[in-house]
């Protein structure tokens, strides 16, 4: 693993934009040099949805976390008929990841976060989606007054804010009520960070 750079093993032959409506869908034809040295021609689609950041606000003193619930069309198309329970998230849109989560926490959940700590900078679905997501844990005060949140109606957001114990949120993973990967990762990270 000393040098995993594959730059010399990839030759892009053609890039075609299939759609650039909301995000960008490209079809790429390329040659890839396999581990045995042979070159293989391949065609793949890559969906560029932009980089993102997400945050789990956690009041460690009172054992509370903030999650949100909202409609997600691709899940509905798949056959999932519930609102998605997930952590606060948003596209970077030119912001730094930490600025993004501070802004999104207020917009989506009406919560002021402090001390955002990035725990990972990972790819969400590397086989088809060109997106890197920064995952943050942050502090918040569950006793502080806060606005309702709910997101931006003009962007189609209709967000329900959930506040519960970390233990209850973890139980929702086990019960199949939380199925979003980034949310599962951040809840598990919060549980691990609480251990002595």
N, C-alpha and C positions, 0 to 999 in steps of 0.2 A: 504494500500500500504506500510505499515511499513516493511513487510517482504514478498517480492514477489519471494524469492529464490525457484525455483522449483526442485532443485537437488534431493530431496527425492521423487519426484513425477515422475521421469523418470528412467526407467531401460532399458539400451541398451542391446538387446539380440544378434544382429548380425549386422556386418558392412561388406559390400561387395563392392569392387572397381569395377565399371562398365567400367570406362575409365580413363586413366591418360595420355592422349596424350598432349594436350595443357594446360588444367586445369584438375581437378580431380572430377569425378562424382561418388558419393557413394550412395548405397542403404542401408538404415538402417531399421532394424526391432526393435521395442521397445515397452515397455508397458508404458502407461501414466495414472496416477491417475487423474481421472476427479474431478471436483469441488464437486460432491456428494459423493466422496470416492471410487467409483468403478474404477477398473483397466481396461483399454482398450488397446488391442494390435493394433499397427499401423505399416504401412510401408510407408516410404517416401524416396525420392531422394534428395540429397543435392549436389549442384554444388559448389565446392570450387575454386574460381577464384582469391583468394588472396585479401588482403586489398589494398585500393587505396586512392589517394588524388586528389582534384581538386581545381582550383583557378580561380577567376574572377579578372583580372587586371583592376583597375579603376583609371583613372586620374580625380580625383574629381574637381580639379581646372578648367579643360577644358571640363568636362562632357563627357569623352570618356571611352569606355570599349573595351576590346579585347575578341573576341570569335573566334572559329575555325569552319571549315566545313570539314567533311570527310565522307567517305563511311563506313557504318556499316552493315555487312552481316546479322545479325539476323533481323534487320529492313527490309532489302530487302526481306528476306525469309517471313516475316510477310505480305509484300505487300506495304511497304512504299518505294516509288521510288525516293526519294530525298536524297541528301547528308545531313547528320545530322549536324545541327548547335548546338554547345555545348561549354561549358567551357573547358579550358585546363585541362587535367587529365592524370594520369598515375598510374601504379602499384607501390607499395612501394619498392619492390625488395630489402629489407634490409635497405632502407633509412628511416629517420624519415619523417612524413607527411610534415613538413615544408621544409625539404631539397628536398623532392620529387617535390613539386610544384615549387620551385625555379629552379630546373633542367628542369622540363617539360616545364615551361614557355619559357625558352631559346630554348629548342629543338623544340618544336612545333610551337612557334610563334615568336621566335627571340627577346623576350622581357625580359628585366631585371626588376624583381619585387622587391619591398621593403616592409617592415613592414607587412608580411603575418599575418593575424588575423583569427584564426580558429573560425568559427561561429557555426559549428555543427560537430558531430562525429556520423554518423547515418548509419543504415543498408539500403541497396539499394532495395532489394526485399527479405524480410525475410522468405517468404514462401518456397523458393527454392534455394536461392543463399547465400552462406556463404561468405559475403563481407561486410566490414565496410569501409565507405568512410568518410574522413575528408574533410570538405568544408571550403575553405579559401576565404576571400577578401584580396586583396593586392593593394598597390600603384604602379603606374608606371608613367613615364613621356612621354606623347604622342609626345612631340617635339624632343625627343632624337633619333638619328640615331640608327637603329637596323638592324641586319641581317634578311634574309627572313624567317627563320624558315622552316616549312614544314614537320618536323618529320624525321624519319629514313626510307629510302626506303627499306633497308634490312628487316625491320619489317613490310613492306607492307603499311607504312604510306604515304599518299599523301594529305597533309593538306593545306587548303586554310585559310589564316589569314584574319579575318574581324575586322575592327575598326569602331566604330559607337558611337553615343550618347547613354547614358543609356536609354533615352526616346524612341529612335528608337528600341533598343533591347526589351524593354518592349512591344512596339507595335507589335513586331514579335511574342511575346507570344499570345497576343490577336488575331493576325491574323492567328495563327496556323502554323507559320513558325518555331517556337521553341517548340519542344515537349519533350525535354529531361528534366526529373524531377530535376536532380541536377542543371542544368542550370537555370531552372525556379526559384528554391529555392535561388540560389546565386544572380540572378538579383533582386528578390524581397527583399533580404537582403540588397543589395546595395541601393535600393530605400528607404528602411526604415532607413538606416544609414545616408542618406542625409537629412533627415527631421530635422528641428531645434529642 
